[in-house]
Each structure stands twice: as C-alpha cells, then as structure tokens.
Amino acid sequence: MKTRDGRWDEGTAFGPARYFNLRSDATLRAALEKYGTIEDWATAPGRNDLHYQWAVVRIPE
C-alpha cells in the first residue's frame, strides 16, 4: 500500500465524506519510532488494497 490521503465516502451516504491519511507500514512504523520503541506490531486484512495497522509503542519516561 502506498502512503496517501484524501476523501473517503464510497457513496455510502453515512454522512459527510471523511478525511484519511493512509500510511504504508514502513511510513507508520518510522513515525511511531520517533516517539518510542515499537513493542508489538500487527496488521489485519481490510477491504480492497487496505489493511488495519495496530501498534504498542513504549514511550520513554
């Protein structure tokens, strides 16, 4: 998946279109590592070419 942003509504009529900033795994991990250590990372399938990203980040005290 490429990093991208834009409107999302897919014609669902659930209200106004939402703005998303979609990041590749590498881009998101690099952004999170600026704040701490990634202790756990997982992805799960989504729709189309998208997937969910989940992280646990340990932030130094």
PDBQT receptor file of N, H, CA, C and O in Angstrom, charges set to zero:
ATOM      1  N   MET A   1       0.835  -1.179   0.000  1.00  0.00    +0.000 N 
ATOM      2  CA  MET A   1       0.000   0.000   0.000  1.00  0.00    +0.000 C 
ATOM      3  C   MET A   1       0.880   1.242   0.000  1.00  0.00    +0.000 C 
ATOM      4  O   MET A   1       1.870   1.310   0.728  1.00  0.00    +0.000 OA
ATOM      5  N   LYS A   2       0.523   2.203  -0.801  1.00  0.00    +0.000 N 
ATOM      6  H   LYS A   2      -0.281   2.149  -1.392  1.00  0.00    +0.000 HD
ATOM      7  CA  LYS A   2       1.244   3.467  -0.831  1.00  0.00    +0.000 C 
ATOM      8  C   LYS A   2       0.650   4.423   0.193  1.00  0.00    +0.000 C 
ATOM      9  O   LYS A   2      -0.536   4.352   0.514  1.00  0.00    +0.000 OA
ATOM     10  N   THR A   3       1.488   5.313   0.698  1.00  0.00    +0.000 N 
ATOM     11  H   THR A   3       2.452   5.371   0.437  1.00  0.00    +0.000 HD
ATOM     12  CA  THR A   3       1.019   6.360   1.595  1.00  0.00    +0.000 C 
ATOM     13  C   THR A   3       0.216   7.352   0.761  1.00  0.00    +0.000 C 
ATOM     14  O   THR A   3       0.667   7.800  -0.293  1.00  0.00    +0.000 OA
ATOM     15  N   ARG A   4      -0.981   7.692   1.245  1.00  0.00    +0.000 N 
ATOM     16  H   ARG A   4      -1.348   7.328   2.102  1.00  0.00    +0.000 HD
ATOM     17  CA  ARG A   4      -1.805   8.649   0.531  1.00  0.00    +0.000 C 
ATOM     18  C   ARG A   4      -2.842   9.247   1.475  1.00  0.00    +0.000 C 
ATOM     19  O   ARG A   4      -3.059   8.734   2.573  1.00  0.00    +0.000 OA
ATOM     20  N   ASP A   5      -3.469  10.312   1.052  1.00  0.00    +0.000 N 
ATOM     21  H   ASP A   5      -3.293  10.728   0.160  1.00  0.00    +0.000 HD
ATOM     22  CA  ASP A   5      -4.547  10.898   1.838  1.00  0.00    +0.000 C 
ATOM     23  C   ASP A   5      -5.643  11.363   0.894  1.00  0.00    +0.000 C 
ATOM     24  O   ASP A   5      -5.436  11.457  -0.316  1.00  0.00    +0.000 OA
ATOM     25  N   GLY A   6      -6.804  11.651   1.453  1.00  0.00    +0.000 N 
ATOM     26  H   GLY A   6      -6.972  11.574   2.436  1.00  0.00    +0.000 HD
ATOM     27  CA  GLY A   6      -7.899  12.124   0.633  1.00  0.00    +0.000 C 
ATOM     28  C   GLY A   6      -9.244  11.864   1.273  1.00  0.00    +0.000 C 
ATOM     29  O   GLY A   6      -9.328  11.422   2.418  1.00  0.00    +0.000 OA
ATOM     30  N   ARG A   7     -10.299  12.143   0.519  1.00  0.00    +0.000 N 
ATOM     31  H   ARG A   7     -10.231  12.503  -0.411  1.00  0.00    +0.000 HD
ATOM     32  CA  ARG A   7     -11.665  11.929   0.999  1.00  0.00    +0.000 C 
ATOM     33  C   ARG A   7     -12.052  10.476   0.839  1.00  0.00    +0.000 C 
ATOM     34  O   ARG A   7     -11.595   9.794  -0.078  1.00  0.00    +0.000 OA
ATOM     35  N   TRP A   8     -12.904  10.009   1.743  1.00  0.00    +0.000 N 
ATOM     36  H   TRP A   8     -13.275  10.564   2.487  1.00  0.00    +0.000 HD
ATOM     37  CA  TRP A   8     -13.458   8.668   1.634  1.00  0.00    +0.000 C 
ATOM     38  C   TRP A   8     -14.934   8.744   1.904  1.00  0.00    +0.000 C 
ATOM     39  O   TRP A   8     -15.349   9.224   2.959  1.00  0.00    +0.000 OA
ATOM     40  N   ASP A   9     -15.733   8.282   0.972  1.00  0.00    +0.000 N 
ATOM     41  H   ASP A   9     -15.396   7.892   0.115  1.00  0.00    +0.000 HD
ATOM     42  CA  ASP A   9     -17.166   8.160   1.232  1.00  0.00    +0.000 C 
ATOM     43  C   ASP A   9     -17.769   6.987   0.476  1.00  0.00    +0.000 C 
ATOM     44  O   ASP A   9     -18.814   6.476   0.881  1.00  0.00    +0.000 OA
ATOM     45  N   GLU A  10     -17.151   6.549  -0.596  1.00  0.00    +0.000 N 
ATOM     46  H   GLU A  10     -16.303   6.964  -0.925  1.00  0.00    +0.000 HD
ATOM     47  CA  GLU A  10     -17.576   5.396  -1.379  1.00  0.00    +0.000 C 
ATOM     48  C   GLU A  10     -19.084   5.372  -1.640  1.00  0.00    +0.000 C 
ATOM     49  O   GLU A  10     -19.651   4.301  -1.851  1.00  0.00    +0.000 OA
ATOM     50  N   GLY A  11     -19.738   6.533  -1.630  1.00  0.00    +0.000 N 
ATOM     51  H   GLY A  11     -19.277   7.403  -1.459  1.00  0.00    +0.000 HD
ATOM     52  CA  GLY A  11     -21.157   6.583  -1.902  1.00  0.00    +0.000 C 
ATOM     53  C   GLY A  11     -22.031   5.893  -0.873  1.00  0.00    +0.000 C 
ATOM     54  O   GLY A  11     -23.144   5.473  -1.191  1.00  0.00    +0.000 OA
ATOM     55  N   THR A  12     -21.547   5.769   0.355  1.00  0.00    +0.000 N 
ATOM     56  H   THR A  12     -20.643   6.110   0.613  1.00  0.00    +0.000 HD
ATOM     57  CA  THR A  12     -22.284   5.038   1.388  1.00  0.00    +0.000 C 
ATOM     58  C   THR A  12     -23.428   5.831   1.984  1.00  0.00    +0.000 C 
ATOM     59  O   THR A  12     -24.322   5.245   2.595  1.00  0.00    +0.000 OA
ATOM     60  N   ALA A  13     -23.429   7.151   1.826  1.00  0.00    +0.000 N 
ATOM     61  H   ALA A  13     -22.703   7.627   1.330  1.00  0.00    +0.000 HD
ATOM     62  CA  ALA A  13     -24.472   8.026   2.375  1.00  0.00    +0.000 C 
ATOM     63  C   ALA A  13     -24.545   7.958   3.899  1.00  0.00    +0.000 C 
ATOM     64  O   ALA A  13     -25.616   8.166   4.469  1.00  0.00    +0.000 OA
ATOM     65  N   PHE A  14     -23.439   7.674   4.560  1.00  0.00    +0.000 N 
ATOM     66  H   PHE A  14     -22.569   7.505   4.096  1.00  0.00    +0.000 HD
ATOM     67  CA  PHE A  14     -23.389   7.658   6.023  1.00  0.00    +0.000 C 
ATOM     68  C   PHE A  14     -23.091   9.031   6.596  1.00  0.00    +0.000 C 
ATOM     69  O   PHE A  14     -22.787   9.145   7.783  1.00  0.00    +0.000 OA
ATOM     70  N   GLY A  15     -23.168  10.050   5.806  1.00  0.00    +0.000 N 
ATOM     71  H   GLY A  15     -23.415   9.958   4.841  1.00  0.00    +0.000 HD
ATOM     72  CA  GLY A  15     -22.849  11.391   6.276  1.00  0.00    +0.000 C 
ATOM     73  C   GLY A  15     -21.765  11.988   5.410  1.00  0.00    +0.000 C 
ATOM     74  O   GLY A  15     -21.470  11.478   4.329  1.00  0.00    +0.000 OA
ATOM     75  N   PRO A  16     -21.164  13.078   5.888  1.00  0.00    +0.000 N 
ATOM     76  CA  PRO A  16     -20.136  13.725   5.070  1.00  0.00    +0.000 C 
ATOM     77  C   PRO A  16     -18.928  12.811   4.878  1.00  0.00    +0.000 C 
ATOM     78  O   PRO A  16     -18.627  11.953   5.708  1.00  0.00    +0.000 OA
ATOM     79  N   ALA A  17     -18.255  13.025   3.761  1.00  0.00    +0.000 N 
ATOM     80  H   ALA A  17     -18.500  13.722   3.086  1.00  0.00    +0.000 HD
ATOM     81  CA  ALA A  17     -17.046  12.248   3.493  1.00  0.00    +0.000 C 
ATOM     82  C   ALA A  17     -16.030  12.461   4.602  1.00  0.00    +0.000 C 
ATOM     83  O   ALA A  17     -15.964  13.543   5.186  1.00  0.00    +0.000 OA
ATOM     84  N   ARG A  18     -15.250  11.457   4.893  1.00  0.00    +0.000 N 
ATOM     85  H   ARG A  18     -15.303  10.578   4.419  1.00  0.00    +0.000 HD
ATOM     86  CA  ARG A  18     -14.218  11.532   5.931  1.00  0.00    +0.000 C 
ATOM     87  C   ARG A  18     -12.858  11.710   5.279  1.00  0.00    +0.000 C 
ATOM     88  O   ARG A  18     -12.631  11.275   4.149  1.00  0.00    +0.000 OA
ATOM     89  N   TYR A  19     -11.957  12.357   6.008  1.00  0.00    +0.000 N 
ATOM     90  H   TYR A  19     -12.141  12.710   6.925  1.00  0.00    +0.000 HD
ATOM     91  CA  TYR A  19     -10.593  12.550   5.529  1.00  0.00    +0.000 C 
ATOM     92  C   TYR A  19      -9.708  11.508   6.184  1.00  0.00    +0.000 C 
ATOM     93  O   TYR A  19      -9.743  11.341   7.403  1.00  0.00    +0.000 OA
ATOM     94  N   PHE A  20      -8.924  10.814   5.399  1.00  0.00    +0.000 N 
ATOM     95  H   PHE A  20      -8.895  10.950   4.409  1.00  0.00    +0.000 HD
ATOM     96  CA  PHE A  20      -7.998   9.821   5.914  1.00  0.00    +0.000 C 
ATOM     97  C   PHE A  20      -6.598  10.107   5.410  1.00  0.00    +0.000 C 
ATOM     98  O   PHE A  20      -6.414  10.557   4.279  1.00  0.00    +0.000 OA
ATOM     99  N   ASN A  21      -5.615   9.843   6.253  1.00  0.00    +0.000 N 
ATOM    100  H   ASN A  21      -5.765   9.477   7.171  1.00  0.00    +0.000 HD
ATOM    101  CA  ASN A  21      -4.223   9.882   5.869  1.00  0.00    +0.000 C 
ATOM    102  C   ASN A  21      -3.744   8.446   6.000  1.00  0.00    +0.000 C 
ATOM    103  O   ASN A  21      -3.472   7.977   7.105  1.00  0.00    +0.000 OA
ATOM    104  N   LEU A  22      -3.641   7.756   4.889  1.00  0.00    +0.000 N 
ATOM    105  H   LEU A  22      -3.861   8.138   3.991  1.00  0.00    +0.000 HD
ATOM    106  CA  LEU A  22      -3.273   6.350   4.886  1.00  0.00    +0.000 C 
ATOM    107  C   LEU A  22      -1.766   6.231   4.736  1.00  0.00    +0.000 C 
ATOM    108  O   LEU A  22      -1.166   6.827   3.841  1.00  0.00    +0.000 OA
ATOM    109  N   ARG A  23      -1.166   5.454   5.624  1.00  0.00    +0.000 N 
ATOM    110  H   ARG A  23      -1.653   4.971   6.351  1.00  0.00    +0.000 HD
ATOM    111  CA  ARG A  23       0.290   5.321   5.619  1.00  0.00    +0.000 C 
ATOM    112  C   ARG A  23       0.694   3.879   5.388  1.00  0.00    +0.000 C 
ATOM    113  O   ARG A  23       0.050   2.952   5.879  1.00  0.00    +0.000 OA
ATOM    114  N   SER A  24       1.749   3.703   4.647  1.00  0.00    +0.000 N 
ATOM    115  H   SER A  24       2.273   4.455   4.247  1.00  0.00    +0.000 HD
ATOM    116  CA  SER A  24       2.296   2.363   4.476  1.00  0.00    +0.000 C 
ATOM    117  C   SER A  24       2.825   1.889   5.820  1.00  0.00    +0.000 C 
ATOM    118  O   SER A  24       3.050   2.698   6.719  1.00  0.00    +0.000 OA
ATOM    119  N   ASP A  25       3.023   0.589   5.963  1.00  0.00    +0.000 N 
ATOM    120  H   ASP A  25       2.840  -0.069   5.232  1.00  0.00    +0.000 HD
ATOM    121  CA  ASP A  25       3.555   0.047   7.213  1.00  0.00    +0.000 C 
ATOM    122  C   ASP A  25       4.895   0.696   7.552  1.00  0.00    +0.000 C 
ATOM    123  O   ASP A  25       5.130   1.083   8.697  1.00  0.00    +0.000 OA
ATOM    124  N   ALA A  26       5.766   0.813   6.561  1.00  0.00    +0.000 N 
ATOM    125  H   ALA A  26       5.575   0.498   5.632  1.00  0.00    +0.000 HD
ATOM    126  CA  ALA A  26       7.094   1.379   6.809  1.00  0.00    +0.000 C 
ATOM    127  C   ALA A  26       7.012   2.837   7.251  1.00  0.00    +0.000 C 
ATOM    128  O   ALA A  26       7.737   3.256   8.153  1.00  0.00    +0.000 OA
ATOM    129  N   THR A  27       6.128   3.610   6.615  1.00  0.00    +0.000 N 
ATOM    130  H   THR A  27       5.539   3.269   5.883  1.00  0.00    +0.000 HD
ATOM    131  CA  THR A  27       5.986   5.022   6.970  1.00  0.00    +0.000 C 
ATOM    132  C   THR A  27       5.423   5.184   8.373  1.00  0.00    +0.000 C 
ATOM    133  O   THR A  27       5.909   6.014   9.142  1.00  0.00    +0.000 OA
ATOM    134  N   LEU A  28       4.400   4.398   8.718  1.00  0.00    +0.000 N 
ATOM    135  H   LEU A  28       4.005   3.724   8.094  1.00  0.00    +0.000 HD
ATOM    136  CA  LEU A  28       3.815   4.493  10.053  1.00  0.00    +0.000 C 
ATOM    137  C   LEU A  28       4.802   4.052  11.120  1.00  0.00    +0.000 C 
ATOM    138  O   LEU A  28       4.930   4.714  12.149  1.00  0.00    +0.000 OA
ATOM    139  N   ARG A  29       5.499   2.950  10.894  1.00  0.00    +0.000 N 
ATOM    140  H   ARG A  29       5.395   2.412  10.057  1.00  0.00    +0.000 HD
ATOM    141  CA  ARG A  29       6.484   2.481  11.879  1.00  0.00    +0.000 C 
ATOM    142  C   ARG A  29       7.569   3.538  12.104  1.00  0.00    +0.000 C 
ATOM    143  O   ARG A  29       7.961   3.789  13.243  1.00  0.00    +0.000 OA
ATOM    144  N   ALA A  30       8.052   4.154  11.031  1.00  0.00    +0.000 N 
ATOM    145  H   ALA A  30       7.733   3.950  10.105  1.00  0.00    +0.000 HD
ATOM    146  CA  ALA A  30       9.083   5.189  11.165  1.00  0.00    +0.000 C 
ATOM    147  C   ALA A  30       8.551   6.369  11.979  1.00  0.00    +0.000 C 
ATOM    148  O   ALA A  30       9.276   6.919  12.808  1.00  0.00    +0.000 OA
ATOM    149  N   ALA A  31       7.301   6.762  11.756  1.00  0.00    +0.000 N 
ATOM    150  H   ALA A  31       6.712   6.315  11.083  1.00  0.00    +0.000 HD
ATOM    151  CA  ALA A  31       6.715   7.870  12.517  1.00  0.00    +0.000 C 
ATOM    152  C   ALA A  31       6.588   7.510  13.993  1.00  0.00    +0.000 C 
ATOM    153  O   ALA A  31       6.901   8.330  14.856  1.00  0.00    +0.000 OA
ATOM    154  N   LEU A  32       6.137   6.303  14.294  1.00  0.00    +0.000 N 
ATOM    155  H   LEU A  32       5.882   5.636  13.594  1.00  0.00    +0.000 HD
ATOM    156  CA  LEU A  32       5.970   5.873  15.687  1.00  0.00    +0.000 C 
ATOM    157  C   LEU A  32       7.306   5.742  16.411  1.00  0.00    +0.000 C 
ATOM    158  O   LEU A  32       7.403   6.043  17.601  1.00  0.00    +0.000 OA
ATOM    159  N   GLU A  33       8.335   5.294  15.693  1.00  0.00    +0.000 N 
ATOM    160  H   GLU A  33       8.257   5.050  14.726  1.00  0.00    +0.000 HD
ATOM    161  CA  GLU A  33       9.647   5.115  16.314  1.00  0.00    +0.000 C 
ATOM    162  C   GLU A  33      10.282   6.430  16.742  1.00  0.00    +0.000 C 
ATOM    163  O   GLU A  33      11.227   6.426  17.531  1.00  0.00    +0.000 OA
ATOM    164  N   LYS A  34       9.785   7.552  16.239  1.00  0.00    +0.000 N 
ATOM    165  H   LYS A  34       9.018   7.556  15.598  1.00  0.00    +0.000 HD
ATOM    166  CA  LYS A  34      10.272   8.858  16.697  1.00  0.00    +0.000 C 
ATOM    167  C   LYS A  34       9.859   9.116  18.136  1.00  0.00    +0.000 C 
ATOM    168  O   LYS A  34      10.486   9.913  18.834  1.00  0.00    +0.000 OA
ATOM    169  N   TYR A  35       8.792   8.437  18.584  1.00  0.00    +0.000 N 
ATOM    170  H   TYR A  35       8.282   7.790  18.017  1.00  0.00    +0.000 HD
ATOM    171  CA  TYR A  35       8.251   8.666  19.928  1.00  0.00    +0.000 C 
ATOM    172  C   TYR A  35       8.628   7.597  20.929  1.00  0.00    +0.000 C 
ATOM    173  O   TYR A  35       8.581   7.844  22.134  1.00  0.00    +0.000 OA
ATOM    174  N   GLY A  36       8.999   6.418  20.467  1.00  0.00    +0.000 N 
ATOM    175  H   GLY A  36       9.037   6.218  19.489  1.00  0.00    +0.000 HD
ATOM    176  CA  GLY A  36       9.347   5.347  21.397  1.00  0.00    +0.000 C 
ATOM    177  C   GLY A  36       9.683   4.068  20.657  1.00  0.00    +0.000 C 
ATOM    178  O   GLY A  36       9.924   4.069  19.450  1.00  0.00    +0.000 OA
ATOM    179  N   THR A  37       9.694   2.969  21.412  1.00  0.00    +0.000 N 
ATOM    180  H   THR A  37       9.498   2.968  22.393  1.00  0.00    +0.000 HD
ATOM    181  CA  THR A  37      10.039   1.659  20.875  1.00  0.00    +0.000 C 
ATOM    182  C   THR A  37       8.767   0.887  20.546  1.00  0.00    +0.000 C 
ATOM    183  O   THR A  37       7.876   0.777  21.387  1.00  0.00    +0.000 OA
ATOM    184  N   ILE A  38       8.676   0.359  19.342  1.00  0.00    +0.000 N 
ATOM    185  H   ILE A  38       9.401   0.449  18.658  1.00  0.00    +0.000 HD
ATOM    186  CA  ILE A  38       7.535  -0.464  18.971  1.00  0.00    +0.000 C 
ATOM    187  C   ILE A  38       7.717  -1.831  19.620  1.00  0.00    +0.000 C 
ATOM    188  O   ILE A  38       8.620  -2.584  19.255  1.00  0.00    +0.000 OA
ATOM    189  N   GLU A  39       6.852  -2.148  20.585  1.00  0.00    +0.000 N 
ATOM    190  H   GLU A  39       6.119  -1.536  20.881  1.00  0.00    +0.000 HD
ATOM    191  CA  GLU A  39       6.936  -3.427  21.293  1.00  0.00    +0.000 C 
ATOM    192  C   GLU A  39       6.107  -4.512  20.624  1.00  0.00    +0.000 C 
ATOM    193  O   GLU A  39       6.426  -5.696  20.735  1.00  0.00    +0.000 OA
ATOM    194  N   ASP A  40       5.050  -4.119  19.933  1.00  0.00    +0.000 N 
ATOM    195  H   ASP A  40       4.791  -3.157  19.842  1.00  0.00    +0.000 HD
ATOM    196  CA  ASP A  40       4.212  -5.093  19.243  1.00  0.00    +0.000 C 
ATOM    197  C   ASP A  40       3.635  -4.427  18.008  1.00  0.00    +0.000 C 
ATOM    198  O   ASP A  40       3.282  -3.248  18.033  1.00  0.00    +0.000 OA
ATOM    199  N   TRP A  41       3.543  -5.181  16.938  1.00  0.00    +0.000 N 
ATOM    200  H   TRP A  41       3.829  -6.139  16.918  1.00  0.00    +0.000 HD
ATOM    201  CA  TRP A  41       3.034  -4.664  15.674  1.00  0.00    +0.000 C 
ATOM    202  C   TRP A  41       2.207  -5.760  15.015  1.00  0.00    +0.000 C 
ATOM    203  O   TRP A  41       2.632  -6.914  14.961  1.00  0.00    +0.000 OA
ATOM    204  N   ALA A  42       1.043  -5.408  14.521  1.00  0.00    +0.000 N 
ATOM    205  H   ALA A  42       0.697  -4.470  14.565  1.00  0.00    +0.000 HD
ATOM    206  CA  ALA A  42       0.203  -6.388  13.828  1.00  0.00    +0.000 C 
ATOM    207  C   ALA A  42      -0.578  -5.695  12.730  1.00  0.00    +0.000 C 
ATOM    208  O   ALA A  42      -0.850  -4.497  12.804  1.00  0.00    +0.000 OA
ATOM    209  N   THR A  43      -0.931  -6.450  11.727  1.00  0.00    +0.000 N 
ATOM    210  H   THR A  43      -0.711  -7.424  11.667  1.00  0.00    +0.000 HD
ATOM    211  CA  THR A  43      -1.822  -5.964  10.682  1.00  0.00    +0.000 C 
ATOM    212  C   THR A  43      -2.922  -7.002  10.488  1.00  0.00    +0.000 C 
ATOM    213  O   THR A  43      -2.751  -8.179  10.807  1.00  0.00    +0.000 OA
ATOM    214  N   ALA A  44      -4.048  -6.544   9.962  1.00  0.00    +0.000 N 
ATOM    215  H   ALA A  44      -4.186  -5.588   9.703  1.00  0.00    +0.000 HD
ATOM    216  CA  ALA A  44      -5.170  -7.434   9.675  1.00  0.00    +0.000 C 
ATOM    217  C   ALA A  44      -5.775  -7.025   8.337  1.00  0.00    +0.000 C 
ATOM    218  O   ALA A  44      -5.764  -5.847   7.980  1.00  0.00    +0.000 OA
ATOM    219  N   PRO A  45      -6.296  -7.987   7.606  1.00  0.00    +0.000 N 
ATOM    220  CA  PRO A  45      -6.876  -7.666   6.299  1.00  0.00    +0.000 C 
ATOM    221  C   PRO A  45      -8.016  -6.663   6.403  1.00  0.00    +0.000 C 
ATOM    222  O   PRO A  45      -8.775  -6.649   7.372  1.00  0.00    +0.000 OA
ATOM    223  N   GLY A  46      -8.112  -5.834   5.387  1.00  0.00    +0.000 N 
ATOM    224  H   GLY A  46      -7.496  -5.846   4.600  1.00  0.00    +0.000 HD
ATOM    225  CA  GLY A  46      -9.211  -4.881   5.274  1.00  0.00    +0.000 C 
ATOM    226  C   GLY A  46      -9.874  -5.050   3.917  1.00  0.00    +0.000 C 
ATOM    227  O   GLY A  46      -9.789  -6.111   3.298  1.00  0.00    +0.000 OA
ATOM    228  N   ARG A  47     -10.526  -4.008   3.468  1.00  0.00    +0.000 N 
ATOM    229  H   ARG A  47     -10.595  -3.146   3.971  1.00  0.00    +0.000 HD
ATOM    230  CA  ARG A  47     -11.191  -4.058   2.166  1.00  0.00    +0.000 C 
ATOM    231  C   ARG A  47     -10.273  -3.509   1.086  1.00  0.00    +0.000 C 
ATOM    232  O   ARG A  47      -9.409  -2.671   1.344  1.00  0.00    +0.000 OA
ATOM    233  N   ASN A  48     -10.479  -3.997  -0.116  1.00  0.00    +0.000 N 
ATOM    234  H   ASN A  48     -11.180  -4.679  -0.325  1.00  0.00    +0.000 HD
ATOM    235  CA  ASN A  48      -9.717  -3.567  -1.283  1.00  0.00    +0.000 C 
ATOM    236  C   ASN A  48      -8.223  -3.781  -1.029  1.00  0.00    +0.000 C 
ATOM    237  O   ASN A  48      -7.824  -4.870  -0.616  1.00  0.00    +0.000 OA
ATOM    238  N   ASP A  49      -7.402  -2.776  -1.264  1.00  0.00    +0.000 N 
ATOM    239  H   ASP A  49      -7.726  -1.892  -1.599  1.00  0.00    +0.000 HD
ATOM    240  CA  ASP A  49      -5.962  -2.925  -1.043  1.00  0.00    +0.000 C 
ATOM    241  C   ASP A  49      -5.544  -2.404   0.334  1.00  0.00    +0.000 C 
ATOM    242  O   ASP A  49      -4.352  -2.233   0.590  1.00  0.00    +0.000 OA
ATOM    243  N   LEU A  50      -6.507  -2.151   1.223  1.00  0.00    +0.000 N 
ATOM    244  H   LEU A  50      -7.475  -2.290   1.015  1.00  0.00    +0.000 HD
ATOM    245  CA  LEU A  50      -6.213  -1.592   2.543  1.00  0.00    +0.000 C 
ATOM    246  C   LEU A  50      -6.106  -2.685   3.590  1.00  0.00    +0.000 C 
ATOM    247  O   LEU A  50      -6.604  -3.795   3.401  1.00  0.00    +0.000 OA
ATOM    248  N   HIS A  51      -5.446  -2.358   4.702  1.00  0.00    +0.000 N 
ATOM    249  H   HIS A  51      -5.041  -1.457   4.855  1.00  0.00    +0.000 HD
ATOM    250  CA  HIS A  51      -5.408  -3.251   5.848  1.00  0.00    +0.000 C 
ATOM    251  C   HIS A  51      -5.306  -2.415   7.115  1.00  0.00    +0.000 C 
ATOM    252  O   HIS A  51      -4.921  -1.247   7.071  1.00  0.00    +0.000 OA
ATOM    253  N   TYR A  52      -5.654  -3.025   8.246  1.00  0.00    +0.000 N 
ATOM    254  H   TYR A  52      -5.967  -3.974   8.282  1.00  0.00    +0.000 HD
ATOM    255  CA  TYR A  52      -5.585  -2.346   9.529  1.00  0.00    +0.000 C 
ATOM    256  C   TYR A  52      -4.179  -2.481  10.097  1.00  0.00    +0.000 C 
ATOM    257  O   TYR A  52      -3.501  -3.484   9.878  1.00  0.00    +0.000 OA
ATOM    258  N   GLN A  53      -3.753  -1.455  10.829  1.00  0.00    +0.000 N 
ATOM    259  H   GLN A  53      -4.304  -0.640  11.007  1.00  0.00    +0.000 HD
ATOM    260  CA  GLN A  53      -2.441  -1.464  11.480  1.00  0.00    +0.000 C 
ATOM    261  C   GLN A  53      -2.654  -1.227  12.973  1.00  0.00    +0.000 C 
ATOM    262  O   GLN A  53      -3.474  -0.402  13.374  1.00  0.00    +0.000 OA
ATOM    263  N   TRP A  54      -1.910  -1.957  13.779  1.00  0.00    +0.000 N 
ATOM    264  H   TRP A  54      -1.243  -2.628  13.453  1.00  0.00    +0.000 HD
ATOM    265  CA  TRP A  54      -2.036  -1.868  15.227  1.00  0.00    +0.000 C 
ATOM    266  C   TRP A  54      -0.639  -1.904  15.828  1.00  0.00    +0.000 C 
ATOM    267  O   TRP A  54       0.194  -2.714  15.422  1.00  0.00    +0.000 OA
ATOM    268  N   ALA A  55      -0.380  -1.027  16.797  1.00  0.00    +0.000 N 
ATOM    269  H   ALA A  55      -1.057  -0.369  17.127  1.00  0.00    +0.000 HD
ATOM    270  CA  ALA A  55       0.953  -0.974  17.400  1.00  0.00    +0.000 C 
ATOM    271  C   ALA A  55       0.858  -0.669  18.885  1.00  0.00    +0.000 C 
ATOM    272  O   ALA A  55      -0.026   0.057  19.340  1.00  0.00    +0.000 OA
ATOM    273  N   VAL A  56       1.792  -1.243  19.624  1.00  0.00    +0.000 N 
ATOM    274  H   VAL A  56       2.511  -1.833  19.255  1.00  0.00    +0.000 HD
ATOM    275  CA  VAL A  56       2.024  -0.862  21.014  1.00  0.00    +0.000 C 
ATOM    276  C   VAL A  56       3.386  -0.186  21.026  1.00  0.00    +0.000 C 
ATOM    277  O   VAL A  56       4.389  -0.782  20.634  1.00  0.00    +0.000 OA
ATOM    278  N   VAL A  57       3.415   1.076  21.482  1.00  0.00    +0.000 N 
ATOM    279  H   VAL A  57       2.600   1.561  21.800  1.00  0.00    +0.000 HD
ATOM    280  CA  VAL A  57       4.649   1.844  21.484  1.00  0.00    +0.000 C 
ATOM    281  C   VAL A  57       4.995   2.213  22.911  1.00  0.00    +0.000 C 
ATOM    282  O   VAL A  57       4.186   2.821  23.611  1.00  0.00    +0.000 OA
ATOM    283  N   ARG A  58       6.179   1.853  23.343  1.00  0.00    +0.000 N 
ATOM    284  H   ARG A  58       6.836   1.359  22.774  1.00  0.00    +0.000 HD
ATOM    285  CA  ARG A  58       6.672   2.198  24.688  1.00  0.00    +0.000 C 
ATOM    286  C   ARG A  58       7.367   3.548  24.592  1.00  0.00    +0.000 C 
ATOM    287  O   ARG A  58       8.382   3.686  23.909  1.00  0.00    +0.000 OA
ATOM    288  N   ILE A  59       6.816   4.539  25.279  1.00  0.00    +0.000 N 
ATOM    289  H   ILE A  59       5.992   4.426  25.834  1.00  0.00    +0.000 HD
ATOM    290  CA  ILE A  59       7.360   5.887  25.258  1.00  0.00    +0.000 C 
ATOM    291  C   ILE A  59       8.279   6.071  26.471  1.00  0.00    +0.000 C 
ATOM    292  O   ILE A  59       7.870   5.785  27.596  1.00  0.00    +0.000 OA
ATOM    293  N   PRO A  60       9.509   6.541  26.259  1.00  0.00    +0.000 N 
ATOM    294  CA  PRO A  60      10.425   6.704  27.383  1.00  0.00    +0.000 C 
ATOM    295  C   PRO A  60       9.893   7.713  28.407  1.00  0.00    +0.000 C 
ATOM    296  O   PRO A  60       9.228   8.689  28.060  1.00  0.00    +0.000 OA
ATOM    297  N   GLU A  61      10.199   7.451  29.638  1.00  0.00    +0.000 N 
ATOM    298  H   GLU A  61      10.740   6.658  29.920  1.00  0.00    +0.000 HD
ATOM    299  CA  GLU A  61       9.767   8.365  30.723  1.00  0.00    +0.000 C 
ATOM    300  C   GLU A  61      10.675   9.564  30.815  1.00  0.00    +0.000 C 
ATOM    301  O   GLU A  61      10.467  10.432  31.662  1.00  0.00    +0.000 OA
TER     302      GLU A  61
